Amino acid sequence: MIFSSPAFVFLFLPIAVVVYFALTRRRWTILARLWLAAASLAFYAVWRVDHLPLLLASIAFNFWAGTRLSRAEVAGTSRGRWLLGGAITLNVLVLGYFKYAAFGVQILDGLTGADFSVGEIALPLGISFFTFTQIAFLVDCYRGRVKEADPLNYTLFVTFFPHLIAGPILHHSEMMPQFASRWTMRPRYRNILFGLCLFGLGLFKKVIIADTFAIWATYGFDGSHALDFFSAWGTALSYTFQIYFDFSGYSDMALGAAMLFNIRLPINFNSPYKALDIQDFWRRWHMTLSRYLRDYLYIPLGGNRAGEGRMYVNLFVTFALGGLWHGASWMFVIWGVLHGSAMVVHRLWQKLNRPLPAPLAWTLTFVFVVITWVFFRAKDWGSARRVLSGMVNFQSIAVLPIADIPTAQLAWGGWLMDRLVVTLPPGLAVNLPVYLAMVAAFVIISRPNSMEIATAAVTRRRPWLIAVLFAIALIAISTTSSTVFLYFNF
């Protein structure tokens, strides 16, 4: 059951909201929170019920460790450091087993020539998100920043279904007080309208836009045929827009669904493809992950407090580990290393005090992001090299024999293709739908983002356009099978 499934939209979400407020209306607040926690656990169990005990055990252990760490006689002491270190180690070991054991064995085999095997290990959904969220909770308990020790609110903080599977990554200080607040116990119709608007926009972005680009991205990345210049850039840009509209669409739906319960999740996207430098990009893309890496990795490593050289090392290490956080693959490591290197170069360039013109700055940033997405998406080096080679195959712009074009790419145009291949470069002609869709995508990302659109719709009381988009998306999910959100794999 995913956010873009009929079961979620027409059954799970409405029932969860109606029952929750029916209970709060009778002032059964504890029962209402129990209902919300049970609904969230049921939402998770629909995916893999056999992974539910792992989630529950993680919650129980980390709540126990956190309450002990937050005691006055433990917080900030050497005894507390040992407990914190042990608790974090256990969390990391569990995450490492499920997510990195096979990758580690692969590296070991390459170094030793052996043939070890750990078998197939199913990755529990959301394990990176709920593990890192709870590690942050443990650290803040040790630092004396956690004041609440309510097990029900903590369970909701970890399991609240809008964020459980793929974020955003939450901080206890911004969430647990909301679950305890009486203000959230009454239906707020402005919040419901805003939540529905935001959910509708996210649903449209996912089902109509992201899933369309996914077809072209999958064909280019997972195929075995050589890619010409236009096909390679069409593939890379298709994934660039797929991952943005997929992940930001999920985040919109998560924020919208939470708002139906009067719960405000942190904003995770702020028009990242408008960024004029790589630092600005990371202030706009997956903002809660950037915040987490800054607060719980970059700063503990020393941040910029230990000199300029150490700062560059800390930046590089933070992004390299951030790449590995996304998955057990050298492609993710390369992606993280490239972004870490770009952050270092950006800091060095800032020292020269020679800002680039805005159009050039945007172009350099966007092209860099597109190229690095190739490594993020590619299954292996061979797949990445095939796409990257095509992106610099300038000869194929003008010279591309028709015999070298896969039949599937020629078929869409029918009789019109005969005219297109003689009036346009052949590579552009066969990829014309992709490039027309990309023009539309560029227009969309240049306009106000989902939060701005939903806010304007509610403020001006004109949500009719969003209602139309919502209806189109609902028709689409009723007649097609939508793919799983990309970030469920991370």
C-alpha positions in Angstrom: 0.0 0.0 0.0 1.7 3.2 -1.2 0.4 6.7 -1.0 -0.6 6.6 -4.7 -2.6 3.5 -4.4 -6.5 3.5 -4.4 -6.4 1.5 -1.1 -4.6 4.3 0.7 -6.4 7.2 -0.9 -10.0 5.9 -0.7 -9.8 3.6 2.4 -6.8 3.8 4.7 -6.4 7.6 4.9 -10.1 8.6 5.3 -10.7 5.9 7.9 -7.6 6.9 9.9 -8.7 10.6 9.9 -12.4 10.0 10.7 -11.7 7.5 13.5 -9.0 9.7 15.0 -11.2 12.8 15.3 -14.2 10.7 16.4 -12.2 9.6 19.4 -10.8 13.1 20.1 -14.3 14.6 19.9 -15.2 12.4 22.9 -12.0 13.6 24.6 -10.5 10.1 24.4 -7.1 11.5 23.6 -5.0 8.6 24.7 -7.2 6.2 22.8 -6.9 8.5 19.7 -3.1 8.4 19.9 -3.2 4.7 20.4 -5.4 4.4 17.3 -2.9 6.6 15.3 0.0 4.4 16.4 -1.9 1.2 15.6 -2.8 2.6 12.2 0.8 3.5 11.5 2.0 0.0 12.5 -0.7 -1.5 10.3 0.4 0.6 7.4 4.0 -0.7 7.9 2.9 -4.3 8.3 1.0 -4.2 5.0 4.4 -4.1 3.3 6.2 -6.8 5.3 4.6 -8.1 8.4 7.7 -10.1 9.3 9.7 -6.9 9.6 7.2 -5.4 12.1 8.9 -7.1 15.2 12.2 -5.5 14.1 10.6 -2.0 14.1 8.9 -2.6 17.5 12.1 -3.9 19.0 14.0 -0.9 17.7 11.5 1.4 19.3 11.5 -0.4 22.6 15.3 -0.5 22.9 15.9 3.1 21.9 13.2 4.4 24.2 14.7 2.5 27.1 18.2 3.7 26.2 17.0 7.3 25.7 15.2 7.5 29.0 18.3 6.2 30.8 20.5 8.6 29.0 18.3 11.6 29.8 18.6 11.0 33.6 20.4 13.7 35.4 23.0 11.4 36.9 23.8 9.9 33.5 23.5 12.7 30.9 26.9 14.1 29.9 28.9 11.6 32.1 31.4 9.0 31.1 28.8 6.4 32.0 26.4 8.0 29.7 29.0 8.1 26.9 29.5 4.3 27.2 25.7 3.8 27.1 25.3 6.1 24.2 28.2 4.4 22.3 26.7 1.0 22.9 23.2 2.0 21.9 24.4 3.7 18.7 26.7 0.7 17.9 23.8 -1.7 18.2 21.6 0.4 15.9 24.4 0.7 13.4 25.1 -3.0 13.5 21.5 -3.9 12.8 21.3 -1.4 10.0 24.7 -2.6 8.7 23.6 -6.2 8.6 20.4 -5.6 6.6 21.8 -2.9 4.3 25.5 -3.4 3.9 26.3 -7.1 4.8 26.1 -8.3 1.2 28.2 -5.2 0.0 30.8 -5.9 2.6 31.1 -9.5 1.6 31.4 -8.4 -2.0 34.3 -6.2 -1.1 35.9 -8.9 1.0 35.6 -11.4 -1.9 37.3 -8.8 -4.2 40.2 -8.3 -1.8 40.8 -11.9 -0.8 39.6 -13.8 -3.9 37.3 -15.9 -1.7 33.7 -16.7 -2.4 31.8 -15.9 0.8 28.1 -15.6 0.8 25.4 -14.2 3.2 22.5 -15.1 1.0 19.7 -12.7 0.1 18.9 -10.3 2.8 15.6 -8.4 2.5 16.0 -4.8 3.4 13.3 -3.7 5.9 11.4 -0.7 4.5 12.4 2.6 6.1 15.2 1.1 8.2 17.6 4.0 7.4 15.0 6.6 8.3 13.8 5.1 11.6 17.3 4.1 12.7 18.9 7.5 12.0 15.9 9.3 13.6 16.3 7.3 16.8 20.1 7.8 16.8 19.5 11.5 16.8 17.1 11.0 19.7 19.7 9.1 21.7 22.4 11.8 21.1 20.0 14.6 22.3 19.0 12.5 25.3 22.7 12.3 26.3 23.0 16.1 25.7 20.1 16.8 28.0 17.9 18.2 25.3 15.0 15.7 25.7 12.4 16.5 28.3 9.6 14.2 27.4 9.6 10.5 28.2 6.1 9.4 27.1 6.3 6.0 25.4 3.1 6.6 23.3 4.3 9.9 22.0 7.7 8.4 21.2 6.1 5.5 19.3 4.1 8.0 17.3 7.2 10.1 16.7 8.9 7.1 15.1 6.0 5.3 13.4 3.7 8.1 12.3 2.8 6.7 8.9 3.2 9.8 6.6 7.0 9.8 7.3 7.7 6.2 8.3 8.7 4.7 5.0 10.7 7.4 3.3 11.0 10.5 5.5 11.3 13.3 6.0 13.8 12.7 8.8 12.2 14.0 12.0 13.6 15.6 15.1 11.9 14.8 18.4 11.7 18.4 19.5 9.5 19.4 16.5 7.2 16.3 16.7 6.6 14.9 20.1 5.1 18.2 21.5 2.6 18.1 18.7 1.4 14.7 19.6 1.0 15.8 23.2 -0.8 19.1 22.3 -4.5 19.5 22.7 -4.5 21.9 19.7 -4.1 18.9 17.4 -7.1 17.1 18.8 -9.8 19.0 17.0 -10.4 19.0 13.2 -9.1 22.3 11.7 -10.8 22.7 8.4 -8.2 25.1 7.0 -5.6 22.5 7.7 -7.7 19.8 6.1 -8.1 22.0 2.9 -4.4 22.8 2.9 -3.5 19.1 3.4 -5.8 17.9 0.6 -4.3 20.6 -1.7 -0.8 19.5 -0.9 -1.6 15.8 -1.1 -3.3 16.3 -4.5 -0.3 18.2 -5.9 2.1 15.5 -4.7 -0.1 12.8 -6.1 -0.2 14.5 -9.5 3.6 15.0 -9.4 4.1 11.3 -8.6 1.6 9.6 -10.8 1.4 11.8 -13.9 4.9 13.3 -14.1 7.4 11.1 -12.3 6.0 7.8 -13.5 6.0 9.1 -17.1 9.7 10.1 -16.9 10.3 6.7 -15.2 9.5 4.9 -18.5 12.1 6.8 -20.4 14.7 6.6 -17.6 14.3 2.9 -17.2 14.5 2.2 -20.9 17.8 4.2 -21.1 19.5 3.0 -18.0 18.4 -0.7 -17.9 18.8 -1.4 -21.6 21.9 -2.8 -23.3 21.8 -0.7 -26.6 24.3 2.0 -27.2 23.0 5.6 -26.6 23.4 8.5 -28.9 23.8 12.1 -27.7 20.1 12.9 -27.6 19.1 9.5 -26.1 21.8 9.7 -23.4 20.8 13.2 -22.4 17.1 12.2 -22.6 17.8 9.3 -20.3 19.8 11.4 -17.7 17.4 14.3 -17.7 14.4 11.9 -17.5 15.8 10.4 -14.3 16.7 13.9 -13.1 13.0 14.9 -13.3 11.8 11.4 -12.2 13.6 11.5 -8.9 12.6 15.1 -8.2 8.9 14.7 -8.9 8.9 11.2 -7.3 10.6 12.2 -4.1 9.2 15.7 -3.7 5.7 14.3 -4.7 6.0 11.8 -1.9 7.1 14.5 0.5 4.2 16.7 -0.5 1.8 13.8 0.1 3.5 13.1 3.5 3.1 16.7 4.6 -0.4 16.8 3.3 -1.5 13.6 5.0 0.0 14.7 8.3 -1.7 18.1 8.0 -5.1 16.3 8.0 -4.2 15.4 11.6 -3.0 18.9 12.4 0.6 17.6 12.4 3.2 19.7 10.7 6.1 17.8 9.2 9.3 19.7 8.3 9.5 20.9 4.7 11.9 18.6 2.7 12.1 20.4 -0.6 12.4 24.0 -1.7 12.7 24.2 -5.5 16.2 22.6 -5.5 16.6 22.8 -9.3 16.6 26.6 -8.9 19.8 26.5 -7.0 22.7 28.7 -8.2 25.5 26.6 -6.5 25.9 23.2 -5.0 25.6 24.5 -1.4 22.3 26.1 -2.3 21.2 22.9 -3.9 21.7 21.0 -0.6 19.9 23.6 1.3 16.9 22.9 -0.9 17.1 19.2 -1.6 16.1 16.6 1.0 16.5 19.3 3.6 15.9 17.1 6.6 18.8 14.8 5.5 21.1 17.8 5.0 20.1 19.0 8.5 20.8 15.6 9.9 24.2 15.2 8.3 25.2 18.7 9.4 24.1 18.3 13.1 25.0 14.6 13.7 28.0 14.1 11.4 29.6 17.2 10.1 29.6 19.1 13.4 30.7 16.1 15.5 33.6 15.6 13.1 34.7 19.1 13.9 32.8 21.2 11.4 34.8 24.3 10.6 36.2 24.7 14.1 39.5 22.9 13.6 40.9 25.0 10.7 40.2 25.4 7.0 41.9 22.2 5.9 40.0 20.1 8.4 36.8 21.7 7.3 37.3 20.6 3.7 38.0 17.0 4.9 34.9 17.1 7.1 32.8 18.2 4.2 34.2 15.5 1.9 33.7 12.8 4.5 30.2 13.9 5.3 29.0 13.7 1.7 30.9 10.5 1.0 29.1 8.8 4.0 25.9 10.5 2.9 26.2 8.8 -0.4 26.8 5.4 1.3 23.7 6.1 3.5 21.6 5.9 0.3 22.6 2.3 -0.4 25.3 -0.4 -0.5 26.8 0.3 -3.9 30.0 1.9 -5.3 27.7 4.0 -7.4 26.3 5.7 -4.3 29.8 6.2 -3.0 30.9 7.8 -6.2 27.9 10.1 -6.2 28.6 11.2 -2.6 32.3 11.7 -3.3 31.5 13.9 -6.3 29.1 16.0 -4.3 31.7 16.3 -1.5 34.3 17.3 -3.9 32.0 19.9 -5.4 31.3 21.4 -2.0 35.0 21.7 -1.4 35.5 23.4 -4.8 32.6 25.7 -4.0 34.1 26.8 -0.7 37.4 27.4 -2.4 35.7 29.5 -5.1 33.9 31.5 -2.6 37.2 32.6 -1.1 38.1 34.3 -4.5 35.0 36.5 -4.1 34.2 36.3 -7.8 30.5 35.3 -8.1 29.4 33.9 -11.5 26.5 35.4 -13.4 23.3 33.8 -12.3 22.5 32.1 -15.7 26.0 30.5 -15.8 25.9 29.6 -12.1 22.5 27.9 -12.6 23.7 26.0 -15.7 26.9 24.7 -14.1 25.0 23.6 -11.0 22.2 21.9 -12.9 24.4 20.1 -15.3 26.6 18.9 -12.5 23.5 17.5 -10.7 22.3 15.8 -13.9 25.7 14.1 -14.4 26.0 12.9 -10.9 22.4 11.5 -11.0 23.7 9.1 -13.6 25.9 7.4 -10.9 23.0 7.5 -8.4 20.7 5.7 -10.9 23.1 3.3 -12.6 23.2 -0.3 -11.3 27.0 -0.6 -12.0 29.9 1.1 -13.6 29.1 -0.3 -17.1 25.6 1.2 -17.0 26.9 4.6 -15.9 29.7 4.6 -18.5 27.2 3.7 -21.3 25.0 6.7 -20.4 28.0 9.1 -19.9 29.6 8.0 -23.1 26.5 8.8 -25.0 26.3 12.2 -23.4 29.6 13.2 -25.0 29.0 11.4 -28.3 28.8 14.7 -30.2 29.3 13.0 -33.6 25.8 11.3 -33.2 24.1 14.7 -33.1 24.3 15.0 -36.9 25.3 11.5 -38.0 23.1 8.7 -36.7 22.2 5.8 -39.1 18.6 4.8 -38.9 19.8 1.2 -38.6 21.4 2.0 -35.3 18.2 3.3 -33.8 16.2 0.6 -31.8 12.8 -0.1 -33.5 11.0 0.7 -30.3 12.2 4.3 -30.5 11.0 4.7 -34.1 7.5 3.1 -33.6 5.9 5.9 -31.6 5.8 8.4 -34.5 4.2 6.1 -37.1 4.0 7.7 -40.5 5.1 11.0 -39.0 8.5 9.6 -38.2 9.4 9.5 -41.9 9.2 13.3 -42.0 10.7 13.9 -38.6 13.9 12.0 -39.2 14.7 14.2 -42.3 13.8 17.5 -40.8 15.4 17.0 -37.3 18.6 15.3 -36.2 17.6 11.6 -36.1 18.4 11.3 -32.4 16.2 14.2 -31.5 13.4 13.0 -33.8 13.1 9.6 -32.1 13.3 11.3 -28.6 10.9 14.2 -29.4 8.3 13.2 -26.8 11.0 13.0 -24.1 12.3 16.5 -24.9 8.8 18.0 -25.2 8.1 16.6 -21.7 11.3 18.0 -20.4 10.4 21.5 -21.7 7.2 21.2 -19.7 9.1 20.0 -16.7 11.5 23.0 -16.9 8.5 25.3 -17.0 7.0 23.6 -13.9 10.2 23.8 -11.8 10.7 27.4 -12.7 7.3 28.3 -11.2 6.2 28.4 -7.5 6.6 25.1 -5.7 3.9 22.9 -4.1 4.0 24.7 -0.7 3.6 28.1 -2.4 0.8 26.9 -4.7 -1.1 25.2 -1.9 -0.7 28.2 0.4 -2.0 30.5 -2.3 -4.9 28.2 -3.1 -6.1 28.1 0.6 -5.5 31.8 1.2 -7.4 33.0 -1.9 -10.0 30.3 -1.5 -9.5 29.1 -5.1 -8.4 25.5 -4.8 -10.3 24.5 -8.0 -7.1 24.0 -10.1 -5.6 21.7 -7.5 -9.0 19.8 -7.4 -8.6 19.3 -11.2 -5.1 18.0 -10.9 -6.2 15.8 -7.9 -9.0 14.3 -10.0 -6.7 13.6 -12.9 -4.3 11.8 -10.6 -7.1 9.8 -9.0 -8.3 8.7 -12.4 -4.7 7.6 -13.2 -4.2 5.6 -10.1 -7.6 3.9 -10.7 -6.6 2.7 -14.2 -2.9 2.1 -13.9 -0.4 0.4 -11.6 2.0 3.0 -10.1 5.6 2.1 -9.4 7.0 2.2 -5.9 8.5 5.5 -4.7 12.2 5.6 -5.5 13.4 6.5 -2.0 11.7 3.3 -0.6 14.9 1.6 -1.8 17.2 3.7 0.4 
